[in-house]
Amino acid sequence: MKQKIKLTVFVLLIAFISSYAFIKFKKSRDEDPYKMFGIFAKVYDIVIARYVEPVDQNKLILGAYRGGVQSLNEDNSFITKDIMEKIKDRFNLKGNVGIKVTKRGNYAQVVYSNPKSDAYKEGIKPGTIIRKINSMQAFNMSLYEIEAMLHGKVGEKVAIDFYSSDLSKDIEKQFEYKEYKPVDFKIDTIKETKVFHLFYFTDNSFEAMKKYISETETPIIDIRYSLDNNYNKMVDFASYLKGKTLTVQKHTRDKDDEIKSTISEFCKGEKTIFLATSSLTMNAADVFANLLKGTDYIKIVGGRTSGSAYDYTTLKLDSGDYVNIATTMYKPITKKGLLPDIRSFIDDDEIINAVKRFLKEEKKEKKDGDKEKAA
């Protein structure tokens, strides 16, 4: 019994000493981040000396660079000079696949799919996970590289390996690069309810949105998969719906600027407007949701937004390599993502069901209130 007590005390003592040492190490590391370079050197030496197979030292260091910038923001990229030489001209080519993606950990996820594209017709919708592009694993590529691969010469083909929408299997298809023009918006009828899918903040979609709201009993503006970064036009959309002039803050390391709405017409707020969001709601759409949050007649429904609203800049290093990093942030933004007023799974049907439940409960509350007043 005494031996067990001694052993327990010994283990607790070791645990205390280890915890204290870790806290001291973390504190000293946080006070002087440059000490981390020494740790990196030690880890590097251990890997070179002890890894089971011969190590490509350049690959190890480049991996550290890439992981470093992506740890701050998954859309940051480190691009080696040899890769940049191969892909830099692709962005100037007219052909594209009709989709846009973002990085989600070790995979690429579609955030926009042009409704007129072959990719959309084959089932590559917003939320689809891209595994490979031309047999190259997406997790081995930065976002910058993936975006480049989605551009090519009109008429050429590209192979895309993706998970089906129900994740039951993965599919590989050949797609031809074409000149797809962006679709600003799309109006769908889902479960007998008209939904306004807003992809881009443009004059065209602004006029269409106003008309849709005036003609629709239950307006649902879907920004779940908008990747637009037109903040100047977006603030006009938000001001119109909010019923007053709004501003957006544009923040860099050097200065802050303000983007102000220029419109003088506003929504009357005579009906409840629903704003559908998801974890793929980012950039101007995310700021849009933040601007409208708390408006009496606007209810946000769906999932938490991404909490991401940045502009990126590609910088060339003396080595000839490149870093593509976020250099501008737009506010208001909730970095952890904006919570909706009405939580729902982000499937189309679930969004509609959540809206209908809300309206039913609201109608019941109003009816009960009228009864109380009459009594």
C-alpha positions as CSV (number, residue, x, y, z in Angstrom):
1,M,0.0,0.0,0.0
2,K,2.8,2.4,1.0
3,Q,4.6,1.6,-2.3
4,K,1.5,2.5,-4.3
5,I,1.2,5.8,-2.4
6,K,4.9,6.5,-3.1
7,L,4.5,5.6,-6.7
8,T,1.4,7.9,-7.1
9,V,3.2,10.8,-5.4
10,F,6.2,10.2,-7.7
11,V,4.0,10.2,-10.8
12,L,2.2,13.4,-9.7
13,L,5.5,15.0,-9.0
14,I,6.9,14.2,-12.4
15,A,3.7,15.4,-14.0
16,F,3.9,18.7,-12.1
17,I,7.6,19.2,-13.0
18,S,6.8,18.4,-16.7
19,S,3.9,20.9,-16.7
20,Y,5.9,23.6,-15.0
21,A,8.8,23.1,-17.5
22,F,6.4,23.2,-20.5
23,I,4.8,26.4,-19.2
24,K,8.2,28.0,-18.7
25,F,9.2,26.9,-22.2
26,K,6.0,28.2,-23.8
27,K,6.4,31.5,-21.9
28,S,10.0,32.0,-23.0
29,R,9.1,31.0,-26.5
30,D,6.2,33.5,-26.7
31,E,8.4,36.2,-25.3
32,D,11.1,35.5,-27.9
33,P,9.7,33.8,-31.0
34,Y,13.2,33.8,-32.5
35,K,14.0,30.9,-30.2
36,M,11.7,28.9,-32.3
37,F,14.3,29.0,-35.1
38,G,16.6,27.0,-32.8
39,I,13.9,24.5,-32.2
40,F,13.3,24.2,-36.0
41,A,17.0,23.6,-36.5
42,K,16.9,20.8,-33.9
43,V,13.8,19.2,-35.4
44,Y,15.4,19.5,-38.8
45,D,18.6,17.7,-37.6
46,I,16.6,14.9,-35.9
47,V,14.5,14.3,-39.0
48,I,17.6,14.2,-41.3
49,A,19.4,11.9,-38.9
50,R,16.6,9.6,-37.8
51,Y,13.9,9.4,-40.4
52,V,13.5,5.9,-41.7
53,E,14.2,6.8,-45.3
54,P,16.6,9.3,-47.0
55,V,15.2,12.9,-46.7
56,D,15.0,15.4,-49.5
57,Q,16.2,18.4,-47.5
58,N,14.8,21.0,-49.9
59,K,11.4,19.4,-49.8
60,L,11.5,19.4,-46.0
61,I,12.4,23.2,-45.8
62,L,9.9,24.1,-48.6
63,G,7.2,22.2,-46.7
64,A,8.0,24.3,-43.6
65,Y,7.7,27.5,-45.6
66,R,4.4,26.4,-47.0
67,G,3.0,25.2,-43.7
68,G,4.1,28.4,-42.0
69,V,2.2,30.8,-44.2
70,Q,-0.9,28.5,-44.4
71,S,-1.0,28.3,-40.6
72,L,-1.9,32.0,-40.5
73,N,-4.5,31.7,-43.2
74,E,-5.3,28.6,-45.3
75,D,-5.6,30.7,-48.5
76,N,-2.0,32.0,-48.1
77,S,0.5,30.3,-50.4
78,F,4.2,29.8,-50.8
79,I,5.1,29.1,-54.4
80,T,8.5,28.0,-55.5
81,K,10.1,29.7,-58.5
82,D,10.1,26.6,-60.7
83,I,6.4,26.0,-60.1
84,M,5.6,29.7,-60.6
85,E,7.4,29.6,-63.9
86,K,5.0,26.8,-65.1
87,I,1.8,28.3,-63.9
88,K,2.0,32.1,-63.9
89,D,0.8,32.5,-67.5
90,R,-2.3,30.3,-66.9
91,F,-4.2,33.1,-65.3
92,N,-4.1,35.1,-68.6
93,L,-5.6,32.2,-70.6
94,K,-9.3,32.6,-71.5
95,G,-10.4,29.1,-70.8
96,N,-11.6,28.0,-67.4
97,V,-13.6,25.2,-65.8
98,G,-16.3,27.4,-64.4
99,I,-15.5,26.8,-60.7
100,K,-13.7,28.5,-57.9
101,V,-12.2,26.8,-54.8
102,T,-10.8,27.4,-51.4
103,K,-8.5,25.3,-49.3
104,R,-9.9,23.4,-46.4
105,G,-7.1,21.7,-44.5
106,N,-5.7,19.0,-46.9
107,Y,-8.3,19.3,-49.6
108,A,-9.8,21.8,-52.0
109,Q,-13.5,22.7,-51.7
110,V,-15.7,24.3,-54.4
111,V,-17.2,27.6,-53.3
112,Y,-18.7,28.6,-56.7
113,S,-19.8,26.6,-59.7
114,N,-21.1,28.4,-62.8
115,P,-24.6,27.0,-63.4
116,K,-23.9,27.1,-67.1
117,S,-20.7,25.1,-66.9
118,D,-20.1,21.4,-67.7
119,A,-18.7,21.0,-64.2
120,Y,-21.9,22.1,-62.7
121,K,-23.9,19.7,-64.9
122,E,-21.6,16.8,-63.9
123,G,-22.4,17.4,-60.3
124,I,-19.5,19.7,-59.2
125,K,-21.6,22.0,-57.0
126,P,-20.6,24.4,-54.2
127,G,-19.3,22.2,-51.3
128,T,-17.9,19.5,-53.6
129,I,-14.4,18.3,-52.5
130,I,-11.7,18.2,-55.3
131,R,-9.2,15.4,-54.8
132,K,-7.0,15.6,-57.9
133,I,-6.4,17.9,-60.9
134,N,-4.6,16.2,-63.8
135,S,-3.7,13.3,-61.4
136,M,-2.0,15.8,-59.0
137,Q,-3.2,15.5,-55.4
138,A,-4.9,18.7,-54.3
139,F,-3.4,18.5,-50.8
140,N,0.1,18.8,-52.3
141,M,-0.9,22.1,-54.1
142,S,-1.3,25.6,-52.7
143,L,-4.5,27.4,-53.4
144,Y,-2.6,29.6,-55.9
145,E,-1.5,26.5,-57.8
146,I,-5.0,25.0,-57.8
147,E,-6.5,28.2,-59.2
148,A,-3.9,28.3,-61.9
149,M,-4.7,24.7,-62.9
150,L,-8.4,25.6,-63.3
151,H,-7.4,27.9,-66.2
152,G,-6.1,26.8,-69.5
153,K,-6.3,27.2,-73.3
154,V,-9.8,27.1,-74.7
155,G,-10.4,23.6,-76.2
156,E,-7.8,21.8,-74.0
157,K,-8.9,19.3,-71.5
158,V,-8.3,18.8,-67.8
159,A,-9.1,15.8,-65.6
160,I,-10.7,16.5,-62.2
161,D,-11.2,13.9,-59.6
162,F,-13.9,14.8,-57.1
163,Y,-16.2,13.3,-54.4
164,S,-19.8,12.9,-55.4
165,S,-22.3,15.2,-53.6
166,D,-23.4,12.4,-51.3
167,L,-19.7,11.4,-50.6
168,S,-20.5,7.8,-51.6
169,K,-17.8,7.6,-54.3
170,D,-15.2,9.7,-56.1
171,I,-15.6,10.5,-59.8
172,E,-13.0,11.4,-62.4
173,K,-14.1,13.4,-65.4
174,Q,-12.5,15.2,-68.3
175,F,-13.5,18.8,-68.8
176,E,-12.8,21.1,-71.7
177,Y,-11.6,24.6,-70.9
178,K,-14.2,27.1,-72.1
179,E,-14.9,30.8,-71.9
180,Y,-17.4,30.9,-69.1
181,K,-18.7,34.3,-68.2
182,P,-19.6,34.6,-64.5
183,V,-23.3,34.3,-63.6
184,D,-24.3,37.1,-61.3
185,F,-27.4,35.5,-59.8
186,K,-29.8,32.6,-60.3
187,I,-33.4,32.3,-59.2
188,D,-34.5,28.7,-58.3
189,T,-37.8,27.3,-57.1
190,I,-37.1,24.9,-54.2
191,K,-40.0,23.2,-52.5
192,E,-42.4,25.7,-54.1
193,T,-40.3,28.6,-52.7
194,K,-38.4,31.0,-54.9
195,V,-34.7,31.5,-53.8
196,F,-32.4,34.3,-55.1
197,H,-28.9,32.8,-55.3
198,L,-26.5,35.8,-55.2
199,F,-23.1,35.0,-56.7
200,Y,-21.7,38.5,-57.6
201,F,-22.5,42.0,-56.4
202,T,-23.2,43.8,-59.7
203,D,-25.6,46.4,-61.0
204,N,-27.4,43.6,-62.8
205,S,-27.9,41.5,-59.7
206,F,-28.8,44.5,-57.6
207,E,-31.8,45.4,-59.9
208,A,-32.8,41.7,-60.1
209,M,-32.7,41.5,-56.3
210,K,-34.9,44.5,-55.8
211,K,-37.5,43.1,-58.2
212,Y,-37.3,39.7,-56.6
213,I,-38.0,41.1,-53.1
214,S,-40.9,43.2,-54.3
215,E,-42.5,40.3,-56.1
216,T,-41.8,37.5,-53.6
217,E,-43.9,36.8,-50.5
218,T,-41.0,35.2,-48.6
219,P,-37.7,36.5,-50.0
220,I,-34.7,34.2,-49.4
221,I,-31.3,35.7,-50.6
222,D,-28.8,32.9,-50.7
223,I,-25.2,34.0,-50.2
224,R,-23.9,30.5,-49.1
225,Y,-21.6,30.3,-52.0
226,S,-20.7,33.8,-52.9
227,L,-16.9,34.4,-53.3
228,D,-17.1,37.9,-54.7
229,N,-14.8,40.6,-53.4
230,N,-16.6,43.7,-54.9
231,Y,-16.9,45.5,-51.5
232,N,-17.7,48.8,-53.2
233,K,-20.9,47.4,-54.8
234,M,-21.7,45.1,-51.9
235,V,-22.1,48.0,-49.4
236,D,-24.8,49.4,-51.7
237,F,-26.7,46.1,-51.5
238,A,-26.3,46.1,-47.7
239,S,-27.4,49.7,-47.4
240,Y,-30.5,49.1,-49.5
241,L,-31.6,46.2,-47.4
242,K,-30.7,47.8,-44.1
243,G,-32.6,51.0,-45.0
244,K,-29.7,53.4,-44.2
245,T,-26.2,54.3,-45.5
246,L,-23.5,51.9,-44.4
247,T,-19.8,51.8,-44.5
248,V,-17.1,49.1,-44.8
249,Q,-13.6,49.5,-43.2
250,K,-10.6,48.5,-45.4
251,H,-7.7,47.7,-43.1
252,T,-4.0,47.2,-44.0
253,R,-0.9,47.4,-41.8
254,D,-0.3,51.0,-42.9
255,K,-3.7,52.6,-42.9
256,D,-7.5,52.3,-42.7
257,D,-9.8,53.4,-45.4
258,E,-13.6,53.6,-45.5
259,I,-15.9,52.4,-48.3
260,K,-19.3,54.2,-48.1
261,S,-22.5,53.4,-49.9
262,T,-23.5,55.8,-52.7
263,I,-27.2,54.9,-53.1
264,S,-30.1,57.0,-51.9
265,E,-32.9,54.4,-52.3
266,F,-33.7,52.0,-49.5
267,C,-35.8,48.9,-48.8
268,K,-39.0,49.7,-46.8
269,G,-38.6,46.6,-44.6
270,E,-42.3,45.6,-45.0
271,K,-41.6,41.9,-45.1
272,T,-39.2,39.5,-43.5
273,I,-36.1,38.8,-45.6
274,F,-34.1,35.7,-45.1
275,L,-30.3,35.6,-45.7
276,A,-28.9,32.1,-46.2
277,T,-25.3,31.5,-45.1
278,S,-22.8,28.7,-44.7
279,S,-19.2,28.1,-43.8
280,L,-18.4,28.9,-47.4
281,T,-19.8,32.4,-47.1
282,M,-16.7,34.5,-47.3
283,N,-15.2,37.8,-48.5
284,A,-17.8,40.5,-49.5
285,A,-20.7,38.1,-48.7
286,D,-19.4,37.6,-45.1
287,V,-19.1,41.3,-44.5
288,F,-22.5,41.7,-46.1
289,A,-24.0,39.3,-43.5
290,N,-22.2,41.1,-40.7
291,L,-23.6,44.5,-41.8
292,L,-27.2,43.1,-41.9
293,K,-27.0,41.2,-38.6
294,G,-29.5,42.6,-36.0
295,T,-31.9,44.1,-38.5
296,D,-35.5,43.5,-37.3
297,Y,-36.9,42.3,-40.6
298,I,-33.8,40.4,-41.8
299,K,-33.1,36.9,-40.4
300,I,-29.9,35.0,-41.1
301,V,-30.5,31.3,-41.6
302,G,-28.2,28.3,-42.2
303,G,-24.6,27.8,-40.9
304,R,-21.8,29.9,-39.4
305,T,-20.0,32.0,-42.0
306,S,-16.3,31.6,-42.7
307,G,-15.1,34.7,-40.9
308,S,-12.8,35.5,-43.8
309,A,-12.7,38.7,-45.8
310,Y,-9.3,39.4,-47.3
311,D,-7.4,40.7,-50.3
312,Y,-4.2,38.8,-51.3
313,T,-0.9,40.1,-52.8
314,T,1.7,38.0,-54.5
315,L,5.2,39.1,-53.6
316,K,8.5,37.9,-55.2
317,L,11.4,37.0,-52.9
318,D,15.1,37.5,-53.6
319,S,15.4,33.8,-54.1
320,G,12.9,33.9,-57.0
321,D,10.2,32.2,-55.0
322,Y,6.9,33.8,-54.3
323,V,4.6,34.3,-51.3
324,N,0.9,35.0,-51.8
325,I,-0.5,36.4,-48.5
326,A,-3.5,38.3,-47.1
327,T,-2.5,42.0,-47.0
328,T,-6.0,43.7,-46.7
329,M,-8.8,42.9,-44.3
330,Y,-12.4,44.1,-44.5
331,K,-14.6,44.9,-41.6
332,P,-17.1,44.4,-39.9
333,I,-16.1,40.7,-39.7
334,T,-16.5,38.1,-37.0
335,K,-13.2,36.2,-37.4
336,K,-14.7,32.9,-36.0
337,G,-17.7,33.3,-38.3
338,L,-21.0,34.9,-37.9
339,L,-23.7,32.8,-36.2
340,P,-27.1,32.8,-37.9
341,D,-30.3,33.8,-36.2
342,I,-31.9,30.5,-37.3
343,R,-29.6,27.4,-37.2
344,S,-30.0,24.9,-40.0
345,F,-28.2,22.3,-42.1
346,I,-27.1,24.0,-45.3
347,D,-28.9,21.7,-47.8
348,D,-31.4,23.6,-49.9
349,D,-34.4,21.6,-48.5
350,E,-33.2,22.2,-44.9
351,I,-32.9,26.0,-45.4
352,I,-36.5,26.1,-46.8
353,N,-37.8,23.9,-43.9
354,A,-36.1,26.2,-41.3
355,V,-37.6,29.3,-42.9
356,K,-41.1,27.7,-42.9
357,R,-40.8,26.6,-39.3
358,F,-39.8,30.1,-38.3
359,L,-42.7,31.7,-40.1
360,K,-45.1,29.1,-38.6
361,E,-43.9,29.8,-35.1
362,E,-44.0,33.6,-35.7
363,K,-47.6,33.3,-36.9
364,K,-48.5,31.3,-33.9
365,E,-46.9,33.8,-31.5
366,K,-48.7,36.7,-33.2
367,K,-52.0,34.7,-32.9
368,D,-51.5,34.0,-29.2
369,G,-50.6,37.6,-28.6
370,D,-53.8,38.8,-30.3
371,K,-55.8,36.4,-28.1
372,E,-54.2,37.8,-24.9
373,K,-55.0,41.4,-26.0
374,A,-58.6,40.4,-26.7
375,A,-58.9,38.8,-23.3
